[in-house]
Every structure is written in C-alpha cells, then in structure tokens.
Amino acid sequence: MTGETELNETPVEAAVADPGQREMPGGVVSESLEALDASREDIQISIRGLGKTYRTDDSETVAIEGFDLDVKKGELISIVGPSGCGKTTLLRMIAGLLEPTTGSIVIDGRVCEGPGPDRGMVFQDFALFPWRSVRRNIEFGLEIDGTPSADRAARSDELLSMVGLTDFADARVHELSGGMKQRVAIARALATNPDVLLMDEPFGALDAQTRNLMQENLVNILSQTDQTVIFITHSVDEAVYLSDRIVVLTKRPATIKSIFDIPWEWPRDRAAPEFTALRKEILEELREENVMN
C-alpha cells in the first residue's frame, strides 16, 4: 500500500486505499489495480497488503506478502502458482478460516474478520458427510441457518436439477462417482446462495476425462447464478478454459507475478491457436517461478 491514510478515513476506506500502479508482463494482459479502482462500484473483493507468516518456537515461514488484488462482481478468477506457494493459504484467508498476519480483505464494503454466509467453499476432497444422502448433504447449510424443511426441500430440488443429480437425491455418498461427489459439493456450497464461491482445486482428484466434463458442468452451473468465483488450480489448461482472469503467483513468499485477461466467450475451444498460445505463455511464467530452479 502506498501513500498515507487520511485521518478522516473509515477503516474500510483505509483498507481499500489505492495501492498504486503495478507493472505487468505482456500476454493477453491485464488491468492494473489502479485501472480497477477507477470503477469501484464493480469491485466485490478488495485485498490490500495481504501477508501470512507461519511461526513456531524456532522457525518462521513467510507464505504470502504484499498481495494486492481487486475482484469484480460476477467474475471467475483462477489463481495458479508453483506448488507450495500459498494458494490455499490465500483462499482460506478470504474464507475467514485463517487470520492474515498483515493487510486486509474487504468484501462488499466489510472487512473480513472470519467465516460468513456470504462465502461458500468447495474442497478438493469433497468433504461430504457419508452418513447423509445426497439431498441432506446439499441441505446441510440450510439446516444450520434454520431454514424451514419445506424451503430446504425446494432449494435442494432446484440444485439437484441444476447439477444433474435429481435421480440420485436419496443415494449415499459411497454410491457416487468422483465427479458426482464434486457436483454434490458444489450444490451444497451454492445452497445458501453465497455471494462468493471459493474453490480449492475442486477437480484435482478426478481423472482427465471427468475433469474436463466437470469444467463444462461448472460453466453451465455458473451461467445460472451470479456468484463471484475464486478458483485455485494447478492446471493452466483448466484456468484458461474457465476464467475471466488468471492470476499467476510467484514462488514463496507469494505475491502476484502477472494477471491475464481472457475476453473469450464460452464454450471455449482448447485446440484454438489463441487458447494454446495463452496456455504456453502462462506455463512459461510458471516455469520461471518453479521452486526447483
């Protein structure tokens, strides 16, 4: 964060103060934070000076430092970076599951100080309850909120149809394939209609064919909602296929190396020259940050 905070600024105004121009490498390339600040009414998530340091009695590991990012309403942003650079740490801080060491996260004008119903999370390992049916897994958050049973049933019916699992409403988790389990996890995250959907490598455990199908399913599901999505992935191909923007992180301590805008509509052709060219450019960015180099 640059510049000094005015004495009459509110905590939120101070948290989202202009961080200044950031130079980005070439590519399909991206808006600076300064450019995004010019249309603040479109910004749903504003991250400034974010840092996370893990400390023990005899060691200190800086996972993330100096992280600045604005996310627009309804945007799908993928975050890619070297293994172990802090992608999941970043997502958990946005979810309110981890407290930042420095900096701030502001969501819809409110400083993030913990978990909230405005954010839903989808995990790589599904995190479903094996003793519950598909329907009752989807309804879990609604039960916690005290939603009446009739309203829960109506909402789960809607989501079962959306994710193509109506015929499996009463099935148990062990009866489902990996792709079906992840569709249940996505439906559960959407059940309470969160403003922001946080996805931590949700398709990472799936085989390549199922993963591609799930990416198509996700695009179809999100076309029926207005959620903002932050998507963590190790797959550049997946990021290019799904995203409005791709944020490339440096090796640890992670900060933003570059941001790529993707203006193409869906469905996207993975074999198109522009698709393969962008994938190659992002892979080269990551290769430069590989922790083994």
C-alpha angles and dihedrals in degrees: 000000000000130000129030125287113246114239093238095053118116117234089257093049090050092048093055099040115144109278093199133242119325119202114226131196120248126273131096076329140200152254118255120234088253090060091050091049088061089073103037094160088071094052116101101168124033119184120188131182092341118181138166126195123182113211133190130173093275107019144046127202121190105209100173133009138173094006115170124175140150120205120199124223112271093012125138109214122183120203118207130175145137117307111276095015095126106267094137091043088056093049093049091052090053088048089053092241093116127040115230118238091215138004133025144269117210120191119188090341095310125108110241109240101159144334118322142175090254089075130058124189133208117196131207093238094052093236092215125160107249094202092057128078121242090261094049091048089055091047096049097100091045090054090052089050091052094244111171115257095245091053091046091053093049092050094046090049089054093049095043088056092045093054095038098246103114091120090054099050093119097037122115122240094251089060093061133087120238093260092049091050090054091050088055089050091051092048091050091051090050095045096090091044097240119195092227128039116202115198121190108198089309095176098037095106095050128096116256097259094048090045092057091048091050091052089055090046091051092052089051093047094048091048086067095051138049100224124141109232132205108190125192116203143156091207115091090189089057092047093051092047096050110028141095087194135007121213114203116203129206123235116277126336081048124216131151115290098176144337124219123202116213112200098179124116124229139294093054126200111229090198095054114117093237091051094052092043093054092045089053092049093051092046088054090052089053094045089059089056098044108136090220092064 
